[in-house]
Amino acid sequence: MEEKKNYTLDFTADPTLKKQGPGIPFLRNPKGILHSPLIYVVLLFLSVGIGFSFSLFGPTFGFLIIGMTIGIPTVLYSMINLKFGIIVLLIISFFLQGFNRFISGVPLGIVLDIFLVVMLIGLMIRKWQAGDYTLARNPISYVVWAWIIYNVLEFFNPIASTQAWIFVIRGIAILMIFYFIILYAIDGVAYFKVLLNMWIVLSLICGLYGLFQEFNGMLPFEKSWIAADEFRYKLIFNWGRYRIFSFLNDPTVFGVLMSFSGLLCVTLLTGPFNILYKIFLSFCAVVMLLAMVYAGTRTAYAMLPAGFIFYALLTFQTRTLAFAGFGLAVGAFIIFSGIRSVGPFLSTNSLERIRSTFSPSEDPSFQVRERSQAFIKPFIQSHPFGAGLGSIGIWGQRFNPGSALAEFAPDSGYVRVAVELGWAGLLLYCIFFTVILSVGIRNYYRMRSPELKAYMAALVAVVFAIVIGNYPQQVLIQVPTVLIFYAIMAMIVRLRELDEETYKE
């Protein structure tokens, strides 16, 4: 009976509330509001109000009213039930950019910040009611705090823009809160599986729509959105075709997501799971990897073999090594041979783009990146703490227009950190990734449950692939990738603890 209890998932209430003493009544009995007759009167008035909004002010204002009507109760309930809030936040992160194409001029990114801040308040209230004021004590949490503190101290950088810092720190400190919320919310294997499968299903939906764009063509509103911006048009329409991007911001973000999500599905196939789940994972992997090819993101092509090789060396099983060797041999033959197409899926256009990934010296974009890094290297060496957050990219153009740094395109996530936070910040950034990988590897070899070990190996391989992908692209600045990465960090910590709890019982 005790085992079944551990794998029971309840979305209606947070189990930690049972341990709480006197506190806020609203948090102790959130269901009471739903049984009140007043709720039906409120819903009636809201329905009438929404109808008038559409008729008097147009669809944009009407959709905003609908969003507020649904969003405000959802946000408040997310404070009560962190598990529910995490799932809603993941769903929003996948479809946020798609909605942004319909409602222009509305800062929808603030929605994520509101959710995270509200859930943080809910987490703090729970800790207060439970009389638990301890912080998460593990190496990953320590390095997360070190990274947040370092970025906060950049406020005092004498050459930095204070205004740019205010805008950028929000995307660093607030988004990293997600790690602590996930760490607290995963109280059993059941909820861990819900989060992992939610990630897979959302990526599958994203991949399926991407393939719809490829085989059916872009919808009229998507073509209009692409053509509305010259830079966007050049990014998406090249090599004589549209690069697919699904619901996401651009083909790069989409291709990277498909790459590491497909890697997750393939690596999980070696785990001790039932045949139906493996069939599902196989279908997801095919859809995601095919969508990755059509996204045309070279970084994604490089991440995949890197993750496979790391996974094979981590697990070091004969079957895994043989499978990885066979896959790499087939991939190398396709890439380096003279074949022009592989069936109806890999055309000459797609193959040439993949081949350009593994011939960087012949790739013009790679040469441009090398020249940019050579240009900025003296600045990095002479500024140990960098030029400050937001000194390059869109924030640099907004707050320091005309400066050399504002016009500098870092491309690489590591170069961006080196310019903004200096070589000292880059060193801490590398330590940040090193700690995550080392903890994951150590936890993998110390765990005893075959199922949980399979999850751990797959997650650490995904982390390694993202670390590699962060060199040619700024992988960890876009949703949903950044939220998934912070969730993986928490999963790496909790899986080890869940493994210990399982064997203690």
C-alpha positions in Angstrom: 0.0 0.0 0.0 2.9 2.3 0.8 4.3 1.9 -2.8 1.0 2.9 -4.4 0.8 6.0 -2.3 4.1 7.3 -3.7 2.9 7.1 -7.3 -0.5 8.8 -6.8 -0.8 12.2 -8.4 -3.3 14.8 -7.2 -3.6 18.0 -9.0 -6.4 19.3 -6.8 -4.2 20.2 -3.9 -0.6 20.6 -3.0 0.3 17.7 -0.6 2.6 20.0 1.4 -0.5 21.9 2.6 -1.3 18.9 4.8 1.8 19.6 6.9 0.9 23.2 7.4 -0.5 24.6 10.6 -2.7 27.8 10.9 -2.0 30.1 8.1 -3.9 31.7 5.2 -7.4 30.1 5.0 -7.6 30.7 1.3 -4.6 28.4 0.8 -6.0 25.8 3.1 -9.3 25.5 1.3 -9.1 26.7 -2.3 -12.1 24.5 -3.4 -14.5 26.4 -1.2 -14.7 29.3 -3.7 -15.7 26.9 -6.5 -18.8 25.7 -4.6 -20.1 29.2 -4.0 -23.3 30.3 -6.1 -21.6 33.7 -6.6 -19.2 32.1 -9.1 -22.1 31.5 -11.6 -23.3 35.1 -11.3 -19.7 36.3 -12.0 -19.4 34.0 -15.0 -22.7 35.4 -16.4 -21.6 39.0 -16.1 -18.2 38.1 -17.7 -19.8 36.4 -20.7 -22.0 39.5 -21.3 -19.0 41.8 -20.9 -16.9 39.8 -23.3 -19.6 39.9 -25.9 -19.9 43.7 -25.6 -16.0 44.0 -25.8 -15.9 42.2 -29.2 -18.8 44.2 -30.6 -17.7 47.7 -29.4 -13.8 47.5 -29.4 -12.9 44.8 -31.9 -11.3 41.4 -31.6 -8.0 42.5 -30.2 -9.6 44.0 -27.1 -12.0 41.1 -26.9 -9.2 38.6 -26.8 -7.4 40.6 -24.1 -10.5 40.5 -22.0 -10.8 36.7 -22.5 -7.1 36.4 -21.6 -7.6 38.3 -18.4 -10.8 36.4 -17.5 -9.0 33.1 -17.9 -5.6 34.3 -16.9 -6.2 35.9 -13.5 -7.9 32.9 -11.9 -5.3 30.6 -13.4 -2.4 32.7 -12.0 -4.0 32.8 -8.6 -4.6 29.0 -8.6 -1.0 28.5 -9.6 0.0 30.2 -6.4 -2.1 27.7 -4.5 -1.1 24.6 -6.6 2.4 24.8 -7.9 2.1 21.6 -9.8 -0.7 23.0 -11.8 1.1 26.3 -12.4 4.2 24.6 -13.7 2.3 22.7 -16.3 0.4 25.8 -17.4 3.7 27.7 -17.6 5.2 25.1 -19.8 2.2 25.1 -22.1 2.3 28.9 -22.4 6.1 28.9 -23.1 5.5 26.7 -26.2 2.6 28.7 -27.7 3.5 32.3 -26.5 5.2 33.4 -29.7 2.4 32.0 -31.8 -0.2 34.1 -30.0 2.1 37.1 -30.3 1.7 37.0 -34.1 -2.1 37.7 -33.6 -1.8 40.3 -30.8 1.0 42.6 -31.8 2.3 45.3 -29.4 1.3 43.4 -26.3 4.2 42.3 -24.1 3.2 38.7 -23.7 6.6 37.8 -22.3 5.5 39.5 -19.0 3.0 36.7 -18.6 5.8 34.3 -17.8 7.3 36.7 -15.3 3.9 37.1 -13.6 3.4 33.3 -13.3 6.9 32.8 -11.9 6.6 35.6 -9.3 3.2 34.5 -8.2 4.4 30.9 -7.8 7.5 32.1 -5.9 5.1 33.9 -3.5 3.1 30.7 -3.2 6.3 28.7 -2.5 7.5 31.2 0.2 4.0 31.1 1.9 4.2 27.3 2.0 7.7 27.4 3.6 6.5 30.0 6.1 3.4 27.9 7.0 5.5 24.7 7.3 8.1 26.5 9.4 10.8 25.5 6.9 13.2 28.4 6.1 16.0 26.2 4.6 17.3 26.7 1.1 18.0 23.9 -1.3 21.4 22.5 -0.3 23.1 20.9 -3.3 25.9 21.9 -5.7 23.6 22.9 -8.5 21.6 25.2 -6.2 24.8 26.8 -4.9 26.1 27.6 -8.5 22.6 28.9 -9.4 22.8 31.3 -6.5 26.4 32.3 -7.4 25.2 33.0 -11.0 22.3 35.1 -9.9 24.4 37.1 -7.4 27.1 37.8 -10.0 24.5 39.1 -12.4 22.9 41.3 -9.7 26.4 42.7 -8.8 26.8 43.8 -12.4 24.5 46.7 -11.5 27.6 48.3 -10.0 29.7 47.9 -13.2 30.9 51.5 -13.9 30.7 51.2 -17.7 27.3 49.4 -17.7 23.9 50.9 -18.5 21.7 50.8 -15.5 18.5 50.9 -17.6 19.7 47.9 -19.7 20.5 46.0 -16.5 17.0 46.5 -15.2 15.5 45.0 -18.3 17.9 42.1 -18.7 18.2 41.0 -15.0 14.4 40.2 -15.1 15.0 37.5 -17.7 17.9 36.0 -15.7 16.9 36.1 -12.0 13.1 35.6 -12.5 13.4 32.8 -15.0 15.9 31.0 -12.7 13.3 30.9 -10.0 11.7 28.1 -12.1 14.5 25.8 -11.0 13.6 26.2 -7.3 9.9 25.9 -8.0 10.4 22.6 -9.9 12.8 21.4 -7.2 10.1 21.9 -4.6 7.2 20.6 -6.7 8.6 17.2 -7.7 7.6 15.2 -4.6 7.4 11.8 -6.3 8.2 9.8 -9.4 4.6 10.3 -10.7 4.9 14.1 -11.0 8.4 13.8 -12.5 6.9 11.6 -15.3 4.1 14.0 -15.8 6.5 16.8 -16.4 8.8 14.8 -18.7 5.9 13.5 -20.8 4.4 17.0 -20.9 7.7 18.2 -22.4 7.7 15.3 -25.0 4.0 15.8 -25.9 4.3 19.6 -26.4 7.5 19.1 -28.5 5.6 16.5 -30.5 2.7 18.9 -31.2 5.3 21.6 -32.1 7.0 19.1 -34.5 3.8 18.0 -36.1 2.8 21.6 -36.9 6.3 22.2 -38.3 5.9 19.3 -40.7 2.5 20.7 -41.6 4.2 23.9 -42.6 6.7 22.0 -44.6 4.4 19.8 -46.6 1.3 22.0 -46.8 3.1 25.4 -47.0 3.0 28.4 -44.8 -0.5 29.8 -44.1 -1.2 33.3 -45.4 -1.0 35.0 -42.0 2.4 33.4 -41.5 3.7 34.6 -44.8 2.5 38.1 -44.0 4.2 37.9 -40.6 7.5 36.8 -42.2 7.4 39.5 -44.9 6.7 42.2 -42.4 10.3 42.3 -41.3 13.3 42.2 -43.6 15.7 40.5 -41.1 13.0 37.9 -40.3 12.4 37.2 -44.0 16.1 36.7 -44.7 16.4 34.3 -41.7 13.4 32.2 -42.6 13.5 32.2 -46.4 16.8 31.1 -47.7 18.3 28.4 -49.8 15.2 28.9 -52.0 12.7 27.7 -49.4 10.9 28.6 -46.2 12.5 27.2 -43.0 9.8 25.9 -40.7 9.4 27.3 -37.2 6.1 26.0 -36.0 4.6 28.0 -33.1 8.0 29.3 -32.0 9.9 32.5 -32.6 12.2 31.4 -35.4 13.7 28.3 -37.1 16.7 28.3 -34.9 14.8 28.0 -31.6 12.5 25.4 -33.3 15.4 23.3 -34.7 17.3 23.3 -31.4 14.1 22.2 -29.5 13.5 19.4 -32.0 17.1 18.3 -31.7 17.4 17.9 -27.9 13.8 16.7 -27.6 14.4 14.1 -30.3 17.6 13.1 -28.5 15.7 12.6 -25.3 13.2 10.3 -27.0 15.9 8.2 -28.7 18.0 7.8 -25.6 14.9 6.7 -23.5 14.3 3.9 -26.0 17.2 2.0 -24.3 15.4 2.2 -20.9 13.3 -0.6 -19.2 10.0 0.7 -20.4 7.0 -1.2 -21.9 6.6 -1.7 -25.6 3.7 0.8 -26.0 5.8 3.6 -24.5 8.7 2.8 -26.7 6.5 2.9 -29.8 5.3 6.3 -28.7 8.9 7.5 -28.1 9.9 6.1 -31.6 7.1 8.0 -33.3 8.0 11.2 -31.4 11.7 10.8 -32.3 10.9 10.4 -36.0 8.6 13.5 -36.1 11.1 15.6 -34.1 14.2 14.7 -36.0 12.5 15.1 -39.4 11.2 18.5 -38.3 14.7 19.4 -37.1 16.0 18.7 -40.6 13.5 21.0 -42.3 14.1 23.7 -39.8 17.6 24.0 -41.4 19.4 24.9 -38.1 23.0 23.8 -38.3 23.5 24.0 -34.6 20.7 21.4 -34.1 22.5 19.1 -36.6 25.7 19.3 -34.5 23.9 18.9 -31.1 22.4 15.5 -32.1 25.6 13.4 -32.7 27.3 15.2 -29.7 24.5 14.1 -27.4 24.5 10.5 -28.8 28.2 10.1 -28.3 28.0 11.5 -24.8 25.1 9.2 -23.9 27.0 6.1 -25.3 30.1 6.9 -23.3 28.1 7.6 -20.1 26.1 4.4 -20.2 28.9 2.4 -21.8 26.7 -0.6 -22.6 27.5 -2.9 -25.5 24.0 -2.4 -27.0 24.1 1.4 -26.7 27.7 1.6 -28.1 26.7 -0.6 -31.1 23.6 1.4 -31.7 25.4 4.7 -31.5 28.2 3.4 -33.7 25.8 2.2 -36.4 23.8 5.5 -36.3 27.0 7.6 -36.6 28.3 5.4 -39.5 25.0 5.8 -41.4 25.0 9.6 -40.7 28.6 9.9 -41.8 27.9 8.0 -45.0 24.9 10.2 -45.9 26.8 13.4 -45.1 30.2 12.7 -46.7 29.1 10.6 -49.6 28.0 12.0 -53.0 24.3 11.0 -52.7 21.8 13.7 -53.6 18.7 12.6 -51.7 17.5 10.0 -49.2 13.9 9.0 -50.2 11.2 11.6 -50.2 12.3 13.2 -46.9 15.9 14.3 -47.4 16.2 16.4 -50.5 19.4 17.8 -52.1 18.6 21.1 -50.4 18.3 19.6 -46.9 21.4 17.4 -47.4 23.6 20.3 -48.5 22.6 22.3 -45.5 23.4 19.4 -43.2 26.7 18.9 -44.9 27.6 22.6 -44.5 27.4 22.0 -40.7 30.3 19.6 -40.8 32.4 21.7 -43.2 32.6 24.9 -41.2 35.6 26.3 -43.1 33.5 26.5 -46.3 30.5 28.0 -44.5 30.3 31.9 -44.9 28.3 32.3 -41.7 31.0 30.4 -39.8 33.7 32.7 -41.3 31.7 35.8 -40.3 31.4 34.4 -36.7 35.2 33.8 -36.6 35.9 37.4 -37.7 33.5 38.8 -35.1 35.1 36.8 -32.3 38.6 37.9 -33.4 37.3 41.5 -33.3 35.9 41.4 -29.8 38.7 39.3 -28.2 40.9 42.3 -27.1 37.9 43.9 -25.4 37.1 40.7 -23.5 40.7 40.3 -22.3 40.9 43.9 -21.1 37.5 43.9 -19.3 37.3 41.2 -16.6 33.7 42.2 -15.7 32.5 43.0 -19.1 30.4 45.9 -20.4 27.4 45.0 -18.4 24.1 43.3 -19.0 22.3 44.4 -22.1 25.3 46.1 -23.6 24.9 44.2 -26.9 22.0 43.1 -29.1 18.6 44.7 -29.0 19.1 46.2 -25.6 22.4 47.7 -26.6 20.8 49.3 -29.7 18.0 50.7 -27.5 20.1 52.1 -24.7 23.5 52.7 -26.4 22.6 53.3 -30.0 25.5 53.8 -32.4 28.2 52.2 -30.1 30.4 49.4 -31.4 29.1 46.9 -28.9 25.4 47.7 -29.7 26.1 46.7 -33.4 28.1 43.6 -32.4 26.3 40.3 -33.1 27.6 37.7 -30.6 25.9 34.6 -32.1 27.5 32.4 -29.4 26.0 32.3 -25.9 29.5 32.1 -24.5 30.7 35.1 -26.4 27.6 37.1 -25.2 28.5 36.3 -21.6 32.2 37.1 -22.2 31.3 40.6 -23.6 28.6 41.5 -21.1 30.0 39.8 -17.9 33.7 39.7 -18.8 36.1 36.7 -18.7 35.4 36.4 -14.9 31.7 35.9 -15.8 32.5 33.5 -18.6 34.6 31.4 -16.1 31.6 31.3 -13.7 29.3 30.4 -16.6 31.5 27.4 -17.6 31.7 26.3 -13.9 27.9 26.5 -13.9 27.6 24.0 -16.7 30.5 21.8 -15.4 28.7 21.5 -12.0 25.4 20.4 -13.6 27.1 17.8 -15.8 29.3 16.5 -13.0 26.4 16.2 -10.6 24.4 14.4 -13.3 27.2 12.0 -14.1 27.8 11.3 -10.4 24.2 10.8 -9.6 23.8 8.4 -12.6 26.5 6.1 -11.3 25.2 6.2 -7.7 21.6 5.4 -8.5 20.2 1.9 -8.3 16.7 2.0 -10.0 17.2 1.0 -13.7 14.2 3.1 -14.7 15.4 6.3 -12.9 18.9 5.7 -14.2 17.6 5.6 -17.7 15.9 9.0 -17.1 19.0 10.4 -15.6 21.3 9.4 -18.5 18.9 10.8 -21.1 18.6 14.1 -19.2 22.4 14.5 -18.8 22.9 13.8 -22.5 20.4 16.6 -23.3 22.3 19.0 -21.0 25.6 18.1 -22.8 23.9 18.7 -26.2 22.6 22.1 -25.1 26.0 23.0 -23.7 27.5 22.2 -27.1 24.8 24.1 -29.0 25.3 27.2 -26.9 28.6 27.8 -28.6 27.4 28.5 -32.2 24.1 29.9 -31.0 22.5 31.7 -28.0 20.5 28.7 -27.1 19.6 29.6 -23.5 18.0 32.9 -24.0 14.7 31.8 -25.7 11.6 30.0 -24.3 10.8 27.2 -24.1 14.4 26.0 -24.1 15.5 28.0 -21.1 12.6 26.8 -19.0 13.2 23.2 -20.0 16.8 23.5 -19.1 16.1 24.8 -15.6 13.5 22.0 -15.2 16.2 19.5 -16.2 18.6 20.9 -13.6 15.9 20.3 -10.9 15.1 16.8 -12.2 18.8 15.8 -12.0 18.8 16.7 -8.3 15.4 15.2 -7.5 15.9 11.9 -9.4 18.8 11.0 -7.2 16.8 11.8 -4.0 13.8 9.9 -5.3 16.0 6.9 -6.0 17.3 7.0 -2.4 13.7 7.3 -1.0 12.6 4.3 -3.1 15.3 2.1 -1.7 14.8 3.3 1.9 11.2 2.2 1.7 
